[in-house]
Structure formats: C-alpha cells, structure tokens
Amino acid sequence: MSDERIERDFSARAEEEQQAFLEQTWCDECQEVNLGMKNPSEYLLKGIVFIEGECNRCGLVVLTELTEDDF
C-alpha cells in the first residue's frame, strides 16, 4: 500500500451523502458530536478513505475515516 495521499473528489458524491458527512461529525477539541464541518476534502491514504474538514465551531481539523459500511 502506498503512503502517498491520493486526492479524491468529495463533490462527486450524492448531495445527500455529502450532507451526512458534513453534518455527522465528531470534534476532538470541542468533544461534541454533529457540530458539522466546512471546507471538506476527500483522500485515500494507505487504502483508507478519509474526509477532512474544519469544525464549524472551533475551526480545528475534523477527520472522518470511512469504513466498508460507508460505501
């Protein structure tokens, strides 16, 4: 597996799916669920798909790791 980050197109996902990923979040800093994220980017790293953005409340990185159930 490659250690190289491969960018993917988050906007290619269905609108409903995008909204779910943008709204259903966990922020380690705020210690709260579903604060939402902005500026999402999607990428593949070591065979795992991630969606990364900024917490709507504090602005720090929010990271979602997709599992097989998310596909």
Backbone as CSV, one residue per row, in Angstrom:
resi,resn,N_x,N_y,N_z,CA_x,CA_y,CA_z,C_x,C_y,C_z
1,MET,0.824,-1.185,0.000,0.000,0.000,0.000,0.868,1.248,0.000
2,SER,0.382,2.234,-0.681,1.135,3.476,-0.817,0.940,4.385,0.392
3,ASP,2.022,5.036,0.800,1.941,6.034,1.863,1.598,7.404,1.299
4,GLU,1.365,7.446,-0.001,1.074,8.705,-0.666,-0.418,9.033,-0.561
5,ARG,-0.717,10.273,-0.244,-2.097,10.746,-0.165,-2.610,10.979,-1.583
6,ILE,-3.720,10.346,-1.923,-4.315,10.478,-3.251,-5.631,11.240,-3.113
7,GLU,-5.692,12.421,-3.691,-6.891,13.260,-3.600,-8.055,12.624,-4.344
8,ARG,-9.244,12.755,-3.777,-10.485,12.282,-4.395,-11.462,13.446,-4.469
9,ASP,-12.511,13.301,-5.255,-13.476,14.380,-5.474,-14.693,14.211,-4.572
10,PHE,-14.696,14.919,-3.440,-15.814,14.854,-2.496,-17.122,15.274,-3.168
11,SER,-17.052,16.251,-4.067,-18.262,16.761,-4.714,-18.879,15.754,-5.687
12,ALA,-18.169,14.665,-5.992,-18.717,13.629,-6.871,-19.723,12.750,-6.125
13,ARG,-19.753,12.843,-4.811,-20.713,12.072,-4.021,-22.113,12.661,-4.182
14,ALA,-23.122,11.834,-3.949,-24.512,12.306,-3.988,-24.694,13.417,-2.949
15,GLU,-25.566,14.358,-3.246,-25.796,15.509,-2.359,-26.176,15.072,-0.942
16,GLU,-27.047,14.068,-0.829,-27.484,13.592,0.494,-26.308,13.011,1.266
17,GLU,-25.445,12.284,0.555,-24.277,11.682,1.185,-23.306,12.769,1.660
18,GLN,-23.103,13.780,0.830,-22.234,14.898,1.226,-22.765,15.550,2.496
19,GLN,-24.055,15.823,2.527,-24.651,16.483,3.695,-24.475,15.651,4.947
20,ALA,-24.640,14.340,4.838,-24.474,13.466,6.004,-23.050,13.556,6.544
21,PHE,-22.056,13.511,5.646,-20.661,13.606,6.100,-20.359,14.991,6.682
22,LEU,-20.962,16.025,6.141,-20.708,17.384,6.628,-21.378,17.653,7.972
23,GLU,-22.471,16.973,8.260,-23.227,17.233,9.486,-22.902,16.252,10.609
24,GLN,-22.643,15.001,10.292,-22.444,13.963,11.306,-20.953,13.833,11.604
25,THR,-20.478,14.666,12.509,-19.055,14.779,12.803,-18.779,14.600,14.289
26,TRP,-17.517,14.450,14.599,-17.046,14.454,15.990,-15.833,15.362,16.037
27,CYS,-15.835,16.320,16.945,-14.693,17.224,17.101,-13.946,16.854,18.379
28,ASP,-12.667,16.495,18.236,-11.852,16.141,19.401,-11.652,17.329,20.326
29,GLU,-11.555,18.521,19.767,-11.336,19.727,20.573,-12.588,20.105,21.369
30,CYS,-13.729,20.173,20.681,-14.986,20.564,21.341,-15.596,19.419,22.147
31,GLN,-15.172,18.170,21.840,-15.717,16.979,22.498,-17.236,16.909,22.344
32,GLU,-17.704,17.188,21.118,-19.135,17.137,20.824,-19.359,16.525,19.457
33,VAL,-20.540,15.944,19.300,-20.916,15.364,18.014,-21.735,16.358,17.203
34,ASN,-21.698,16.148,15.905,-22.579,16.814,14.948,-22.536,18.340,14.980
35,LEU,-21.339,18.889,15.207,-21.168,20.340,15.081,-21.025,20.716,13.607
36,GLY,-20.697,19.736,12.799,-20.549,19.963,11.365,-19.138,20.366,10.993
37,MET,-18.854,20.264,9.674,-17.546,20.664,9.156,-17.722,21.499,7.909
38,LYS,-16.700,22.299,7.621,-16.670,23.098,6.388,-15.355,22.809,5.668
39,ASN,-15.279,23.205,4.417,-14.087,23.023,3.576,-13.642,21.563,3.509
40,PRO,-14.555,20.643,3.164,-14.191,19.231,3.133,-13.234,18.887,1.996
41,SER,-12.346,17.951,2.265,-11.518,17.362,1.220,-11.522,15.861,1.467
42,GLU,-11.492,15.113,0.392,-11.523,13.661,0.484,-10.248,13.112,-0.120
43,TYR,-9.689,12.097,0.539,-8.464,11.493,0.018,-8.337,10.044,0.454
44,LEU,-7.486,9.338,-0.252,-7.174,7.945,0.026,-5.751,7.893,0.563
45,LEU,-5.552,7.233,1.710,-4.232,7.103,2.307,-4.107,5.707,2.893
46,LYS,-3.119,4.960,2.440,-2.881,3.597,2.924,-4.127,2.723,2.797
47,GLY,-4.853,2.895,1.700,-6.029,2.080,1.436,-7.278,2.501,2.185
48,ILE,-7.227,3.604,2.917,-8.365,4.081,3.705,-8.814,5.429,3.141
49,VAL,-10.138,5.594,2.997,-10.688,6.863,2.519,-10.990,7.748,3.731
50,PHE,-10.547,9.006,3.650,-10.791,9.987,4.705,-11.519,11.194,4.132
51,ILE,-12.363,11.804,4.943,-12.936,13.110,4.642,-12.500,14.019,5.779
52,GLU,-11.823,15.087,5.416,-11.239,16.006,6.387,-11.806,17.399,6.151
53,GLY,-12.080,18.106,7.225,-12.577,19.467,7.121,-12.264,20.230,8.392
54,GLU,-12.946,21.353,8.560,-12.752,22.194,9.743,-14.043,22.228,10.547
55,CYS,-13.915,22.078,11.862,-15.072,22.140,12.758,-15.776,23.487,12.589
56,ASN,-17.101,23.445,12.477,-17.867,24.689,12.334,-17.775,25.575,13.573
57,ARG,-17.487,24.988,14.735,-17.412,25.792,15.956,-16.002,26.337,16.193
58,CYS,-14.998,25.440,16.272,-13.664,25.896,16.689,-12.675,26.051,15.525
59,GLY,-12.988,25.468,14.358,-12.129,25.630,13.193,-10.976,24.643,13.096
60,LEU,-10.810,23.757,14.094,-9.733,22.772,14.026,-10.139,21.608,13.135
61,VAL,-9.181,20.775,12.792,-9.408,19.675,11.854,-10.367,18.639,12.424
62,VAL,-11.348,18.261,11.595,-12.277,17.177,11.874,-11.999,16.118,10.813
63,LEU,-11.816,14.883,11.232,-11.439,13.818,10.318,-12.418,12.656,10.429
64,THR,-12.952,12.230,9.290,-13.839,11.077,9.239,-13.152,9.993,8.430
65,GLU,-13.018,8.822,9.016,-12.448,7.658,8.338,-13.615,6.798,7.871
66,LEU,-13.678,6.529,6.576,-14.775,5.748,6.043,-14.482,4.263,6.187
67,THR,-15.496,3.535,6.619,-15.393,2.090,6.735,-16.151,1.463,5.566
68,GLU,-16.054,0.162,5.438,-16.769,-0.540,4.362,-18.264,-0.228,4.391
69,ASP,-18.838,-0.003,5.577,-20.265,0.288,5.706,-20.642,1.612,5.064
70,ASP,-19.686,2.514,4.896,-19.961,3.841,4.340,-19.981,3.844,2.815
71,PHE,-19.578,2.742,2.181,-19.501,2.709,0.716,-20.778,2.219,0.112
